[in-house]
Each structure stands twice: as C-alpha cells, then as structure tokens.
Amino acid sequence: MLSKIQINFGTRHTNESKHPDKTRHADKIYDKKYASKLGNTVSGGILDVFIRSTYIRPGREKFINEIYKTPSESGFSDFENGIRNNEDIIASFKKDGIALKYSRKDFIANLDKMLSKASHTRKREILEKLKIEPLYQDFTGKMIGYDGIIDISELNSKSRTESQIYNECHKFLYQNKVNTGNDDLDRALNTLIKGMPEFVNVMGKKQHKSHTYSVDIHSLLVLAKLMNNPEYQKLDEEDKFVLKMTAILHDIGKKETKRDYEHPYKSYKLTDRFIQKFDLKPHLKTRILDGVKNHQWLQYYNNTEDKKEAAKQIIKDYTNPNDYKMALIIARADLAATSGHVYELFSNALDEEPQTPLRKAVAEKFNTKI
C-alpha cells in the first residue's frame, strides 16, 4: 500500500549521546540528499537539520505509515479508530484544548517571562526568529497567546536567552505528550503530534468567543466527523489521506481569540512552509494545500447570488469528480464541529436542491453523473 504513494523516509537511527559528531555529520548528508529532491526544502542551518532528523523525521514516518496503514476488520486503522470513536472525549475539552503534559498556557507564561528580560528591540528580534506574532493582555501587557508556527532553527545557541528559549520551545513542541485519560485516543494523538509537531502550536489555542471549541478541538472533531461519514469509506486511499490532512491543517493559521476571515489563506501559507518536510509526491502536497486554502468554499457559495457562476469558480481547480464529494464531506464535518449558530447559517446550502448548480458543473466538466 505504501509503495503507491512513494513514502521514502529511509532507515536511519541516531544516538546523540554516544556519537554527537557523527550524528550531526550524518544529518547534514541526509538533509542534503532530500533537499535535492523535487518538492523538498531545507531551512536553517545545522541546528534545524539536527532537530528534524533526530526528533521530527522518525515521527513523521510513523504518522504517515499510521494514516496509510492497512485497515482492520472494522475498515479503519488504529489511528483512525482512536479519533473517530472518541468524539465525545475530544469535545469535552471544549475551549481549553486537549490535555497536554506541558500546556500551551504554561508554555506561553514561561516564554513571556524569558522575553521580559530582554529589551523591546531584542524581544522583537527573537519573536521574528521564532516566526510568531504575540498576543498581549490589555492592561497587564502579559503575553497570553501567539499566532503562527514556532521555528527554532534560527535561534543562536551562543546567546543565553535564545538558548533558554530554544530549550523551552523544544520541550513544548517535541517532548510533549497528550494525556486525555483514554489510551486509544492518547496513542492516536501522540502519533499525530510526534509526526506533526507543528499542530502543537494550536493545541489549546482560543478561537473567537462565538466558537464552542479551541482550534485543536475543532480540527480534531472535523477529523472525527468526516471519518464517521459513510461517504468517507467510499473514497480511495489517496482521497482519504488528503481529507484527513486537510482536516488537521485547515485552521492552523487562525488568529487567537479574534474573528479571522482570512484564515484559509493563512493556514495554506503556513502549511506550505512545512508540508515540504513530508516526503510525499508533489501532487499530494498540492491537493492538501488546495484543500486547506479552499475549505470555506461553502460560505462563498452560500453568500453568492449567482450560483451557476459560483459553482464554476469553485470547481475550476478540481482534477476529478471526487474533489466535489470530498468538499461535501469536509464541509459537513466543519459545520458540525462549530457552534449551533454557524451550523444553522450554512447547513441548508448542503441540501440537494441548493447543490444542484454545483453537481451540474461537476458533471459537465468531467462528463459524468454526480
């Protein structure tokens, strides 16, 4: 099954404590090898190479293998079952986010404390290196959140402050663990954050007050709900993979505590920054990116009077009829994982009659019946 999508992480194991010099040398060679392949990029210096080779790459390999793992008799993999069978537990965390050994709240408080010792200019410089935008509390001036995906590859190990911040970020992103109290769910989520530590950035991240859930809870509920949709099982392996990745990443660029109508594009840009680190065929990366960027197609369709023209715009980048089926599945899941108010606003647009112009457009483009 895996050979169909050409996942080529290699078989490399390192032992930093026993062979630090050899490990760093091997990392440089390993990343040089993968950087030469189409669609892959390498950012930062030796530090970034070492982090990704030692902590991220093995996790990514396991994560991808779990997503593509041969299903059990139930028709789902252990990873899928860990998520889809525990919607109620995921939803129970609501706005607080999934329980982490090192919580987002504690991490931000510690990061703010370290940054407070630096001058305003120096603080700005470090935040730019981390590639995040802080959110400060009114009156107190304390950092209570941030937007973006943390990048520690540019921190200077010779700087005491930056070295301390590096260790704190490393602990939060790469050494963290999920602790929900359910073994199956914990295994699935720990596989996720080891394979995609970028997702840790939104765990416990608050949405606008009108939302019922934090960003991570919403994203995981979308993932669970789409896998529980009977139409999901009718898709092929590649379509399922693209849908799952889209669900996980679709709100990764959302602003903390604020309404953010531009978040699909922001999520797309952030995903584009790190999706290259997955050794997948270029067309798979493109499909995931397109899914993230266009996940709010239903809102555009619902708010446009000329449905025929809206349908043409929505399907212009579709490569096959399944793209429409996938769009329906994720739209239903996205709405079902939001507040009741949002669901009532847009859910009717998914009914058979309102969707007629879209079905006709897809049928005409691909000369098939939808």
N, C-alpha and C positions, 0 to 999 in steps of 0.2 A: 504493500500500500504506500509506503513512504517513498519508494522509488519514483512514483508517478509525479511527485512534485519536487523531486531532487533536493532533499534536505541534506546538505553536506557540511556538517559541523566538524567532522574529523574525530579522531580518538586521541585526545590529548589530556594528560593529567599532570598537575604540577604540585610540588611540595615546597612552599615558600620558605619554611623554617629550615629545611635541610639544604636546599640549593637555591638561595636567593638570586645569585648572579646568573646561573644557568636558566632560571625561570624567566628573568627579565629578558635575557637574550632570546630565549625561545619565543616569548611573547612578541618581540619585535619581528622575528621571522614570520610568525604565524599571522600577524596582522598585515604584514607586507604582502603575504600570499593572498589574503582575502581582499585587500584593498585593490588588487589588480583585477579582480573580477568585476564584470559589468554590474552596476547597480549597488555596489558596496562602497562605503566611505569610511575613512578613519579620521577622527578629530582628536585634537590634543596631542600630547607627547607620550613619553614612556609611561607616565602615571595612568593616563587613560587606557593605554594598551594593557597594562597590568591589571587594572580594575576589571576590564571587560573579559580578559582571558581567564582570570582566576575566579571571579565571582559571578559574572553575568553569563558568559558563553555556555558553561555547563548547564546552568539553569534554563537558558533559552532552549537548549537542545531537548531537555526533559519536557518542558512546557509544550513545544511543538509536537513531540512524539506522543504526548498525552492527548492532545487535541485530535491528532490523526490516528490514535490507537484503534485497533480493531474492536468494534463494539462487542459488548457482552450479549447474552441471550436476550436481554431487555431491549437491545437495539441501540444502547447508549454506552459510552465509555465510562470508566470510573470517575474521570474528571467531570464529565457532563452530569452524571447522576449526583455527584457531590453538590453541584449547584442547583440543578432543576428540582431535586427532591426536598430542598430546604428553603423554599421561598419564604415561608413563614418566619424562620430564624433570621434570614437576611433582613426582611422587612422590620423585624422587631428592634433593630438598632436605629432605625429612623434617621434623625438628623445628626446623631453622634458618630456615625460611621462604624465600620467593622472594628471589633475589639482587637487592638494591636498590643504586643508586648511593650513597644515603645510608641506611645500615641503621638499623633500629629500635634496635639495641644502641648504636650511636654516638650516635644522637639522644638516647636516654634518658640516657646518660652526660653529654652536653653540657647537657641540660636540668637534670639534678641539680646540676651544677657551678654553673650560674647561680642556681638556687634556694638553694643552700647559703650564698650571701652574704646572704640575707635572714633576718630574724628568723622564729621559728616562726609567729607570728601573720601576718606578711606572706606567708610561704610558703603558709600555708593559704588566705589570701585569693586569691592568684594561682591556686592549684590549683582553687579554686571557680570562678574566672572561666573557666578552661580547661575546666571541667566534667569533670575526670578524677579518679580515685582512685588514688594512687600505691601501688606495691608495693615495700617496702623489704627489703633483705637482712638476715638475722639477724646480729647482732654488729657488722657494719661500718656498718649504717644507710644504706647506699647505695641509691639508687633503681634498681631493676632491671626495673621494668615499670610498667604502669598499666592501669586499666580505664576504659572509656568512649570517647567520640569527642571529640577535641580541638576546641574552639571558640575561635577567637582574636578574635572580633568585639568582646569586652568589654575587651580589654587597652587600657591607657591609653598612647597614643603619647608623652605628656609625661613618663612615667616611664622612666628609663634601663633599669632591669631589665626592665620589661614590654615595652619596645621591642625589647630584645635577644631576649627570649623569643619575641616575635611573629615576628621575622626567622628564628629557628631553626625554629619550627613551620611557617612558610610554606615554608621550604626543604624540610622533611621531607614535607609534605603536598602542596604544589602545584608544586614544582620537581623532584620526584624522578623517577627512571627505573628501569625494570626491565632487568636485564642477565643473562639466563639462558644466553646463547650460541646460542639458536635464534631466528632472525629472525622467523619466523611467530608463535611464542609471544610474543616481546617486543612485536611490534606489537599483538597482541590484549590483552596485559596492560597495556601503556601506554595503550591506548584505554580500558581499564577504570578505571585509577587517575586518568586525566585527567577522565573523566566521573563518577567516584565516588571522590573523594579520601578520603572517609570510610573506605573499605576499607583505605587505607594504615595506619590505626590497628591493624589486626590482622595486618599482614604481619610475620612473624617472632615473633608473639605465642605464647608457650608455653602448651600445654594441660597438664592433669594428667599426671603421669608415666606413667600407664597408656595414654596415647594415643601412637600412632605418629607423628603429624604435628602441626605447628603449626596454628593456626587458619586461616591463609590457605591452606596446602597442602590441608588437609582440605576447605575450602569449594570450592576450585578443582577438586579431584578429584571432589567431588559433582557439580559443574557438568559436568565432562567425562564422567563415567559416565552421567549422566541423558541427555546428548545422544547417547551411544553405545547407549542402549537403543532397540531397534527400535520400541517403543511410542511413543517421543517423536515420531517422524516422522508418526504418525497424528493428532497433535493439530493444532488450527488455530493461526494466528499468535499470537493473544492468549494462548492457553494456554501455548504455548512461551515467550513473553515472561515471563509470570508465574512459570513454573517456573524460568527462568534467574535472574531477580531474587531469587526465594526462595532458591535455592541459594547465591548470592553473599552474601546477608544473614543467613542463618538462624542463624549463630553469632557475629554481630558484637558481641553483648553478653556473650560468655562471659568468665568470670573467668580471669585469668592464673595458670597453674600449679596451680589448685585444681579440685576437683570442683564442678560448678555445675549442680544440678538445676533451678534456676530460670532458666537462660539463655534458654529460648524466649521467656519474657515480657520479659526484659531486652532481648533482641535486638529484639523487637517495639516496645518503648518507644523505643529508640534509632533504629530505622528510621523510626518515626512522626515523630521530631524533624526528619529531613532529607528524607524522601520527598516532602514538600510542595514542595520546590525543583525537583522534576521536574514539568514542565507536562504532566501526564497527566490523563486523565479520572478523576474521583473513584472510579469503581467499579474501575479498575485498581489504584489505590493501595490500596483496601480489600482486594482479592484478594491483593495482595503481602503486606500486613500480616497477613492471616489465614493465609497460607501460612507465614510466619515464626513466628507465635505457635503454630501447631498442628503444626509439623513433627515433633514427637516423639509423634504420635498412636499409633504402633505400640507404643511402650513401655507406654503406658496400656492399650491393647487387650490386649497380651500379659500384663500383670500383673493384669487384672480377670477374676474367675471368671465373672461373668455376661456372656458375650459379646454376648448379644442387647441388653442394656441399654447396654453399652459402645458397640456399633455405633450405637445411636440417638443417644448423646451425641456421637459423632464426626461423624456426618453432619448434625446439626441445622442447621448453618450452610452446608451445601452448596447451591449455587444451580443446579447441573446435574450430570448423571452423570459428566461429565469430571473433576469435582473428585476423585472417587474414583480414577479412572485416574491422575491427576496425583499423588495422595497415594501410590499404589503405586510410581510411578516414582521419586519423590524419596526414599521410604523405602528402596528397594533401593540407590539410589546412596549414601545416607547411611551405611547399614550397610557397604557395600563399601569405603567410604573411611575406615573406622575400623580398630581393631585386630582381629585374628582372634578374640580372646576375646569382644568385643562382638557380632561378627557371628554367632558360634555361639550366643550367648544369645538373639538375637531373630530370626534369619533364618527359622526354621521357621514363624513366625507369618505369613509372607507366602505360604506354600503354599496351594494351592487349598482344601483342607478347612478349615483354621483361618479362612480368609477368608469362608466360606460365610455366616455371620450378617451380615457387612458387605455382601456382594453382595445378599443378600435385602433388607436395609434400604434400600439404594440403589434397587433395582428397585421396591420398594413405594412409596417416596417419589416417584419420577419416572415410575412406571407404564411401565417399560421393562425390557428384558432386559440383564443385565450378564454 
